[in-house]
């Protein structure tokens, strides 16, 4: 460790982290290219070739030319994902089309209590229950 100064260690770490960030940006751009609806196949192919053959210049050019659209597509994707998740939660929880089930269960409990107290006969209870569940 004596032959590798601390400043060189910091410089190596900085280069390593910038390299990792560049890979994240590269993968993010490639994902955005394939997700883009406003570009045709030839445009996507040209950007992919540009990003791969001229990595730093291609990535920089993509961010400059299409960076604003990239953020809009990210926001739209996040909204679609959020809406799909909320729909799934509503469907799984049963709150989408079933508020009457909870109400029916409460009413059925009240009818059972009335029958148990003698306020309703068995025939009246069955008729009210059939009407409630229909």
C-alpha positions as CSV (number, residue, x, y, z in Angstrom):
1,X,0.0,0.0,0.0
2,X,3.0,2.3,0.5
3,X,3.6,2.5,-3.3
4,X,0.0,3.6,-4.1
5,X,-0.7,7.0,-2.7
6,X,-4.1,7.9,-1.2
7,X,-4.8,10.5,-4.0
8,X,-4.4,7.8,-6.6
9,X,-6.8,5.6,-4.7
10,X,-9.4,8.5,-4.7
11,X,-8.8,9.1,-8.4
12,X,-9.2,5.3,-9.2
13,X,-12.5,5.3,-7.2
14,X,-13.8,8.4,-9.1
15,X,-13.0,6.8,-12.5
16,X,-14.6,3.6,-11.4
17,X,-17.9,5.3,-10.2
18,X,-18.1,7.5,-13.4
19,X,-17.6,4.3,-15.5
20,X,-20.5,2.6,-13.6
21,X,-22.7,5.7,-14.0
22,X,-22.0,5.7,-17.7
23,X,-23.1,2.1,-18.0
24,X,-26.3,2.9,-16.1
25,X,-26.9,5.8,-18.5
26,X,-26.1,3.6,-21.5
27,X,-28.6,0.9,-20.4
28,X,-31.2,3.6,-19.7
29,X,-30.8,5.1,-23.1
30,X,-31.0,1.7,-24.8
31,X,-34.2,1.0,-22.9
32,X,-35.6,4.4,-23.9
33,X,-34.8,3.8,-27.5
34,X,-36.8,0.6,-27.6
35,X,-39.6,2.1,-25.5
36,X,-40.0,5.1,-27.8
37,X,-43.2,5.1,-29.8
38,X,-42.4,8.2,-31.9
39,X,-39.4,6.6,-33.7
40,X,-39.5,4.0,-36.4
41,X,-37.4,0.9,-36.7
42,X,-34.7,2.6,-38.8
43,X,-34.4,5.4,-36.3
44,X,-34.1,3.0,-33.4
45,X,-31.5,1.0,-35.3
46,X,-29.5,4.2,-36.1
47,X,-29.5,5.3,-32.5
48,X,-28.5,1.8,-31.3
49,X,-25.6,1.7,-33.8
50,X,-24.6,5.3,-32.9
51,X,-24.6,4.6,-29.2
52,X,-22.6,1.3,-29.6
53,X,-20.1,2.4,-32.2
54,X,-19.5,5.9,-30.8
55,X,-20.3,5.3,-27.1
56,X,-19.5,8.6,-25.4
57,X,-20.5,10.8,-28.4
58,X,-23.6,8.7,-29.1
59,X,-24.8,8.8,-25.5
60,X,-24.2,12.5,-25.2
61,X,-26.0,13.2,-28.5
62,X,-29.0,11.1,-27.5
63,X,-29.3,13.0,-24.1
64,X,-29.0,16.3,-25.9
65,X,-31.4,15.5,-28.8
66,X,-34.0,13.3,-27.0
67,X,-33.5,14.0,-23.3
68,X,-36.7,15.9,-22.8
69,X,-38.7,13.2,-24.5
70,X,-37.0,10.7,-22.3
71,X,-38.3,12.3,-19.1
72,X,-41.8,12.5,-20.6
73,X,-41.8,8.8,-21.5
74,X,-40.5,8.0,-18.0
75,X,-43.4,9.9,-16.4
76,X,-46.0,8.3,-18.7
77,X,-44.6,4.9,-17.9
78,X,-44.7,5.6,-14.2
79,X,-48.3,6.7,-14.4
80,X,-49.3,3.6,-16.4
81,X,-47.5,1.4,-13.8
82,X,-49.2,3.2,-10.9
83,X,-52.6,2.9,-12.5
84,X,-52.1,-0.8,-13.2
85,X,-51.0,-1.4,-9.6
86,X,-54.0,0.5,-8.2
87,X,-56.4,-1.5,-10.4
88,X,-54.8,-4.7,-9.3
89,X,-55.0,-3.7,-5.6
90,X,-58.7,-2.7,-6.0
91,X,-59.4,-6.0,-7.8
92,X,-57.5,-8.1,-5.3
93,X,-59.1,-6.3,-2.3
94,X,-62.5,-6.6,-3.8
95,X,-63.4,-3.0,-3.5
96,X,-63.9,-2.3,-7.2
97,X,-67.4,-3.7,-7.8
98,X,-68.4,-5.1,-4.4
99,X,-69.5,-2.4,-2.0
100,X,-73.0,-4.1,-1.9
101,X,-71.5,-7.3,-0.5
102,X,-70.4,-5.5,2.6
103,X,-73.7,-3.8,2.8
104,X,-75.6,-7.1,2.2
105,X,-73.6,-8.8,4.9
106,X,-74.4,-6.1,7.4
107,X,-78.1,-6.2,6.5
108,X,-78.1,-10.0,6.7
109,X,-76.6,-9.7,10.2
110,X,-79.4,-7.3,11.2
111,X,-82.0,-9.7,9.8
112,X,-80.5,-12.6,11.7
113,X,-80.6,-10.5,14.9
114,X,-84.3,-9.7,14.3
115,X,-85.1,-13.4,13.7
116,X,-83.2,-14.3,16.9
117,X,-85.1,-11.7,18.9
118,X,-88.4,-13.0,17.5
119,X,-89.3,-9.9,15.5
120,X,-89.2,-11.9,12.3
121,X,-90.6,-15.4,11.6
122,X,-88.5,-17.9,9.7
123,X,-90.5,-17.4,6.5
124,X,-90.2,-13.6,6.7
125,X,-86.4,-14.0,7.3
126,X,-86.0,-16.3,4.3
127,X,-88.1,-13.9,2.1
128,X,-86.0,-10.8,3.2
129,X,-82.8,-12.8,2.7
130,X,-83.8,-13.8,-0.8
131,X,-84.7,-10.3,-1.6
132,X,-81.5,-8.9,-0.2
133,X,-79.3,-11.4,-2.0
134,X,-81.0,-11.0,-5.4
